[in-house]
């Protein structure tokens, strides 16, 4: 991946150089702050105030220039509009062609201005991120959220760009009015809406889309997927992405994610009953459910490595292994064999291709739709989690065909085996293997001078070449100075990836471990707990679990669109941890008789709080993870997946081991480790994010 500084260095307009955020000066100022704080010459509150004032002045400089240029463009459009009005009385085809060229010329100048805003927005995010990494503060959240809607702040002008959108609309409308209507008196509103064949309009709309990085539900979902979005790609890189992208292949990856999550949770309501039918204790359901997660610990690594070379073959292998695993799971009933049952679940775990699904979106989906694709990945996972138990609740039947039994225990296996078989056929027919990625420098560039001017037409004084710039790179998450080549090189092993983690990232991975552990205890033990205390049927358990799963998307919408715009992520992180802890405490059976309202309300509080915590935690994690962990086999997505999978394995083992103490003690025994880990996470969060506010 091309370094941020080098990307920006390639695009310069000399006459605008003095109007950009001075990234170089601010970067040196951050380094100076760090040295002075270490020497005791400055206190933290002064640093916060002084750096905020510097950012305010830089942003104001950018916004005033932006408004000035918008006024110039608006005046030029107004003049062209007057000329267009005069053509209504005396149509002249040559004048129409000249007018269209005039609007295109304004569009190209607007495109340069859009790039100007984009570079400053990226530079602002980068310097805020660098400040956070250097000092361990959550300064970004503080600065953006205190300035986003303040009447005296100019920050919203950089990110909301309403005026620029209006100029884009004016140019697009007038070009549409002139297109293929020379000499016609019909209005564009009298004709069917047709796509406007204007490259400059397409380029402007793409640039507007790239500017939309404020905290929204869509961006919140992207961060939850841990699919890193590259900022400011070169036009050549965008062209390569378009060549590798295939819509049906993306849809197949999302379908794989959806089916795998169904496969994971479809056995939860019936795992205890299945275990008892084979002569084992009900709490063996923990091992049955967790066997899939055990295998996923290993499959995540080899699927991540395999995706470096191919996407189609790993998905085929995944489908075949999952088909075999589900058949074995279903046959275990008639074979009266616990080992076959466990082996079937292990095979299902060995088919986990989530690393491939995530990698395909990251590598093959164009940047302009990567955000939507990433949100689709999160939504597919959430829907699969809800549909799994719901489908299990519908499979309440019992019949035999020859010697094969079809009942509530075996039907989840048969249904998923059939589903993976259908998916395999669909995959074989519709998937298109992307072309192998080549070095960007080897891709031929357009020779058109006009397009070259647009590609280079962005000023970048944000990172001027210097020895200091070469040493300090965006990959410096561990506080060390790395050479640019070193900072772009992906990690070659789990150990090397772990060494790249800062203390704050380690705490966030611990939080991820905790919430996955608590959620797995709640979900996997639900059938045993509810059967013992409330005598719930399989259908009732399935409805309860499906309702929990259905809360995922609404919670994401509320948090991503509203709550995260009001509170800082650090505040949400701590508050949601406390709520998870409260949910765990309310779940204990201590003195009063255990009741359905207590179990449902405490479980809902724990699950929803854990969902909020997961979203906020992954949102923070995606922003502070080293850039070296955004690519390669041992990437940030793999590390988080491994942390969550190991948590699920330990939780499922805890359920089985707790069963030896008796079902009457199972609830409290399994909740106690969750409570202790949650308390440890709260203390770790307070210690790590103990900033000046």
N, C-alpha and C positions, 0 to 999 in steps of 0.2 A: 504494500500500500504506500502510495506517495505521501511523504510527510506533509503536515499542515503548512509549515513555513514555505516549502518548495512549491506547493500548489498556488499559494498566494503570490509568491515571488514572480511567477510567470505572467501575471496579469496586472499591468500598470498603465495608468493614464497620467502622464506627468503633470498636466495642468491642474489635476484635482488632488495632488499629493498632500497639500497642507490641510485638507479637510477630513482626513481619516483619523480614527482613534489611534493614538500613538502607542501602539502595542509595545514597541521596544522600550520606551521610557517607563511605561507602567511595569513591565517585566523586571527591569532593573530596580524599580522602586520596591517591588515585592521582595526581591533579594536583599535590598538594603534594610527593609523593615526587619527581616529575619535576623540579619547580623546584629542590628541595634537592640532588638529584644533579647537576643542571646547574651549581649554584653550588658544588659540592664539599663540601657540608655533611653529606652522607650517603654511605655506601658501599653497594654493591649487596647484599651479604650481610645487612646490617641491614634493608634494605627487604624482602628475601625473608622473613626471620624475623618482622618486625613485622606485615607484611600477612597472613602465614599465621596468626599468633596472632589477629588481628582476625577473620579468616574463621572460625576455629575457634569463637570465642566467639559469633559471630552464628548459626552453624549450631546450636550447642548450645542457644541460646535458642529457635530454631524447633522443634527436636526435642523439648525438654521440654514446650513448649506442645502440640505434636502428640500426645505420649503422654498428656498430661492430658485432652485432648479425646477421644482414643480411649477412655479409661477411662469418661468420661461417657456416650459413645454405647453402649459395651458394657453399662453398667448399665441404660440405658434399654431396650436390646434384651432384657436378662435379665428385666426387669419385664414386658415385653410377652409374653415366652415363658411366664412363669408364668400370665398371664391366658389365653394360648392353651391351656395344659394344662388349665385349669379348664373350658374349653369342651368338652373331650372327654367330660366327664361330663354336662354340661347344655348341649347345642347351642342357641345363640341367634343368629339371623341378624343382628339389630341389633348384637350384640356383635362378630360377625365383621366386619361393615362398619366398626365403630369401630376394631377391631384393625388392619385393613388401612390405615386412615387413619393410625393411630399409626406403623406401619412406614414408610409413605410420608413422614411428617413427619421421622422419624429419617433416612430416605434423603436428604431435602432438606438436612438439616443436615450429613450426611456429604458431600454434594456440595460444600457450601461449604468443608468441610475439605480436600477433594481439590483444589479450586481454590487454597486456601491453600498447599498443598504445591507445586502446579504453579507458582504465581507465584514462590515462593521458589527453586525449582529453576531457573526461567528467569532470575531475578535473579542467582543465583549464577553461571550460565553467562555471563551478559552482563558481569558485573563482571570475571570471569576473562578474558574475551575483550578487554575494554577495557584490562586490565592488559597483556596480550600486545601489543596494538597500540601502546600508549604506550611500552613499553620494548623491544619487539622480542624478548622472552623467550618461551620455551615453558613459562611458569609453569603454565598450565592442566594440561598433561600431568603435570607434577611434582606439583602439589597433589592432583589427583584420584587419581592412581595411588599416592601415598604414604598417602592417607587411605581409599581405597576399602575395604580389607579389614583395616585396623589395628584391634586390639581397643579402643583408646582413642578412636577417631574416631567421630563421629556422622554423618559424611557419607553412609554407606550407608543410614541411616534415611530420608534425604531422597529418595534415588533408588530404593531397593528397595521401600519401603512395603509390607512383608509384612503388617503388622497391619491396614492399611487394606483390603487385599484380603480379609482374613478377615471384616471387618465388612461389606463389600459382599456377600460370599457368604452371610452370615447373613441379611441383609435380603432378598436375592433368594430364598433358600430358603423363608423364612417367607411371603413374598408369594405364591410359587408354590404353597405348601401351602394357602393360603387362597383363591386365585383359583378362582372357579367351583366351589367345593366346599363351599359353605355347607350344613351339615347332613349332609355326607358323611363316612364314616369311613374312606375309602380313603386310603392313603398316596400321596404324589406319586411314589414309586418303583414303585407298582403300575400307573402309567399311562404311555402313550407320552410321550416327551419332546416337548413342544410349546413354541414360542416364547412367552416371558412377555410379555404385552401390558401392560407397565408403563413409561411414559415415564421415570420417575425411575430405574429400573434401567438403561435404555438410556443415560441421561445419565451415570450413575456408571461404567458400563463404558467409555464413550467417554473420560471423564476419566482413568480408570486407564490406558487405552491411550496417551493423550497424555503420560503421565509416563514412559514407557519410552524414555528417551533415553540410556541407558548405552551403553558401547562394545560392540556386538554385531555379528554378521555382517550382520544386516539394516541397521543404521545405517551400517556400513562400506560396504555396497553402495550405499546412498543417496548417500553422499558421493562415491563413485566416479562416480556418474551426473551429478554437479554439478547436480542438481535441488534448488534451495533449498527447505527446509521452513520455512514461516512458523510462528512460535511464538505461542501464545495468540491464535487467531483469534476474532473476535467471533461470537456465534451467528448474526448476520445473514450474515456472510461464509460460514459453514459451510452455511447454507441456500442461498446462491447457488451454492456448489460442487456441492451435491446436485442442483440443477436443471440444471447444465451437464454433469454426469457421465452417461456411457452406457457400460456394460460392454463391449458389442461394439465400440464405437469405440476404447476403450482397447486391446482385443485386436488390432484392426486396426493400431493404431500399433506395438504390440510385434511383430506379424507383419512390418510394414514394416522395422523394425530388423533382425529376424532374416534376412529375405530379402536385404536390402542387404549385410549382412556376408558372407553366402554368396556373393553376386555379386562382392564384392571379392576374396575369396580362392580362388574356384573355379578361376581361371585360373592361379594361381601354379605348380602342378606342370607345366603344359603350355605356359607362355608362351614358354620358350626353344625348344621343338620347333616351335611355331607360327611363331615368327620365322624359324627356319631353313627351314621349308617354303615361306616366301615369299621366300627368297633373301637374308635379312638374317643378321647375326651372332647367335649365341645370346644375347649380352649385351644385345641390343636389348630383351630381355624386361623390363629395368629401365624403359625408356620405355613399353612396353606396359602394364605394371602401374601405373606412376606417372601415366599420362595420366588415369586416373580420379581420382587425388588432386589433380592440377592443377585439374581442373574443380570439384572439391569445395571448393577454396579460395574460389571465387566463388559456388557454389550455396549454401553455408552462410549467406552474407550475405543473398541475396535470399529464401531460404526462411524465415530468421529474421524478416525484415521482413514477408513475406507472412502469416506466422502471427499477426501483429497483427490481421488482418482476417478470416481464415478458416483452417480446418484441412482441410476436405474438398477444396477446389480444389487446394491444393498437393499433397495426396496423389494426386489424380487425375493432375495434371501429372507428378509423379514417376513414377508407374506407366507412363504413356505413353512418357515419355522413356527410361526403363529398358528397356521393351519394344523400342523402336526401336534403342537402343544395342546390345542383345544380338543382335538380328537382323543389324545391320551387322557386328558382331564375327564372327558365324558365316558370313556371306556373303563376308567378305574372303578366305577360303580359295579359293573357286571363282573369285573375281574376281582372284586373285593380286595383291592390293593392300595394301601396308603402310599407306598413308594411310587406307583404309577401316577397317582394323583399329584404328588409333589413334583415328579419329573415333568409332568405336563405343564405345571405352573412355571417351572424353571425354563422350559422351552419357550413359553410365552415371554418370559423376561429376556431371553436371549434374542428375541425378535424386536426389541425396542429400538425403533429407528428415529426417535425424536431428535437425536443429534443430526441426522441426515435432513429431516424436515426443517430444522432451524438453519442448518448450513445452506440449504437450497435457497431459502429466502434471503439470507445474507449475501450470497455470492451471485445469484442468477436473476433476482428480481430487480428491475430498474429502480433507482432511487425515488423517482416520482411516485411510485406506488408501493414502495417497500414498507412505508408506515402502515398502509391499509392491510398489506399482507401479514405484517407482524401482529396487528390487532386481530386478524383472522386466525392466526395461530393460537393466540390466547383464548379467543372465543370458542374455537373448535375443542380445545382442551376442556374448557369449562362445561360446554354442552355435553361432551362425552362423559364427564364426571357425573352429570345429572342424569343422563340417559341410561347409564349402566344399571344402577339400582332399580330404575323405573321399569326397564325391560325385564329384569329378574322378577319383579313383582307381577308381571303379566304371564309368566311361564308357570302357572299353577295348574299342572295337569299331570296325568300318570297313565302311560300306556306302553305296550311293548310291540316291537316289530322284529320277528324272529327271536333272537336272543338278546337284542339290544333294548335297554330300558330308557324310556324318555319320561323324565319327571322334573320337578323343580331343581333337583341337584345336577342332573346331567344336561338338561336343555341349554343352560348358558354355554356349555362347551360346544354343543352341536350347532347352536345358532351362530356363535362366533366363528366356528370352523367354516360354516357355509358362507358367512360374510367375507372372510378372508379369501375364500376361493373365488367369489365373485369379484372381489377387489383385485386379485391376481390377474384375472382375465382382462379386466378394465385397464390395469396397469400395462399389460403386454400389448394391448391394442393402441393405447392413447399416449403413453409417456414418450417424450422425446429427450434423449440424452443431450445435455448442453454441450456445445463445442468447448474443447479444452481451453482454459484461460491462458492467454499469451501475455507476454510483457507489453505494457502499454506503448513503449517506444517502438515496438515492431509493427504497430497498427498504422496503416497509412492515413495521413491527415488530408483533409480537403485543401485543395490549392486555391480555392476561391478567396480572393483578397477580402471581400466583404465579410465572409464568415470568419476569416482569420482575425479581422479587426474586432469582431464581436467576441471571439473566444479570448482574445488578449485584452479586451477593453475594460479591464477592471483594475483600478489602482491598488497597489498593496505596499504601503509604507509600514504596515503593521509589523513585519518581520524583515528588517534590513540585515543583509549579510554581515556577520561579525563573528569573531571567535567565541564570544559569549553565547551568541545564538546557536552556533554549531554544537556547543556543549549542552545547552539547556533545551530539552525536547519535550514534546507532549507525552512521551512515554514514561516520564520520570515519576512514577507512583511511589517508589520507595525512597524518594528524597535524594537519590544519587544522581550524579551527572553522567549521562550516557552519550556516546557518539550517536549521530543520527542513524547510521546503519544498524547499530546495536539496538537502538530503541524501536526500530521497526521489525526486528527479527522476532518471529513467534517463539513461544516457549517450546522446548524439545522434550520435556518430560513433566510429569506431575510435580516432581520435586522442584524443578526450575520454576514452574508456574506458581507453586506455593511461595517461593522466595520473593516473587514479585508482588505479593499481597502486603499492603500496608496494615497497620494495626486496626484502622477503622474498617477496612474490607474484611479482615478476619472476624471482627465483631459482627458484621452484617451477615457473614456466612454462618456464624454461630446462631444468630437470630433465625436465619432460614432453617437451620437444623432444628431449632426448638419448635418453630411453628409447624413444621412437617411432622415432627414427633408427636406433638399434641393432637394434630388433626388425624393422624393415623390411629392413635389410641382411641379417639372418639369414634371414628368410622369402623375400624376393624373389630372393636369389641362391642359394637352396638347390638349385634344380634344376640350375643351371649348375655350381656347386661340386661337388655329389655326382656329376654325370655325368662330370666331368673326373677326379676323384680316385678314385671308387669304382665308376663305371659303373652307377649306380643307375637303375632303370627308373622310369617315371612313377608306377606303383603304389606303389613303395617310397618315393618322395618324398612321395606323398600320405599314406601311413601315418605317416611321420615328422612331417609338418606337422599332421596330425589329432591325433596324440598330444600334440604341443606345445599345441594349442588346448584339448584336454581337461583340461589342468592348471589352467586359469584358475579354474574354479569351486572345486575343492578348495583351491587356494591362498587364495582369498578367504575360504573358510570357516575355514581354519586361522588365517590372520592376523587376520580380523575377530573370531573367537570366542575365541581363546586368546592368540596372541602379542602382539596390541595391548593386552591386559589385563595383560601382564607388563612390557613395555618401553614407554618413552616414544616418541611418534611421531618425535621428533627423533633418537633413537637408531636406530630402525628405518630412518629415511630415510638416515642416513649409512651404516649397515651394509649396506643393500641396494644403495646406490651402489657401495660397495667390492666387493660380490659381483658386480655387473654388470661392473665393471672387471676383476675376476679372470676372469670368464667370457670376456671379450673377449681378454685376454692368453693364455688357454689355447687360444683358437681359432686363433692365428697358426701358420703353417707356417714354422718357422725352420730347425731342424737335422735332427731325426729325421723319418723318412718319415711322411707324414700318414696317419692310420688312422681307421677308422670309430668306434672307442670314443672317440678324442680329439674328433672332430667332434660326435658325439651328446652326450657328457657335457658338453663346453664349451657347446654350443648349448642344452642343457637348463638348465644353470646360469645362462646369460645370460638365457634367456627367463623362467624362474621368478623370478629375482631382479628382472628388469624388471617382472614382474607385481606382485610385492610392492611394489616402488618406486612403481609407478603408483597402487596402492591407497592407500598411506600418503601419497603426495604430493597426490593429489586430496582425500583426507580433510583434510589440513592446509589445502589451498587453499580448500575449501568453507567453512572456519571463519574465514579471515582476509580473504576477498574482500569488497570494499566492498558494502554493501547496495544501492547504486545500480546494481550490476552483476548483481543478481538478477532484474531485469525488463527489458523493452524489447528492441529488436533487438540492440543491442551489449551482450550480457550475458556473464557469466563463462563460461558453457558455450560460447558462440561463440568467445571468446578462446582457451580451451583447445583447442577443436576446430581452430581455425586454426593454432595452434602445432604440434599433432600432425600436421595435414595437410601443412603446409609441410615439416616434418621428413621425412615420407614421400616427398614430391616430391624433395627434395634427395638423399635416400638412393637413390631409383631412378635419378636422373640420375647419381649417383656410380657406380652399377653399370655403366651404359652407357658412361660415359667411361672407367672402369677397364678395360673390355673392349678398348679400343684398345691397351693395353699387353700384351695377351695373357692367355689364361685361366690361365696358370701364375702370374701375378702378381695376378690379380683378388682372391683371398682377402685377401692382406695389404694391398692398396691400399684395399679397401673397409673393412677393419677399423681402419686407422690413424686416419681421422677420428673414428670412434666412440670410440676410446681417448682421443684428445685432448679431445674434448668431455666425456667422462665424467670425466676428471681435472679439467677446468675446473669441472665441477659439484661435485665433491668439495671443491675449494678454496672455491668460492662458498658451499657449505653450511656449511663450518666457519667461514667468516668471518661469515656472516649470523646463524647460530645460536650464536655464541660467547657464551653466557650464563653466569651465575654458577655453574651446575652443569654 
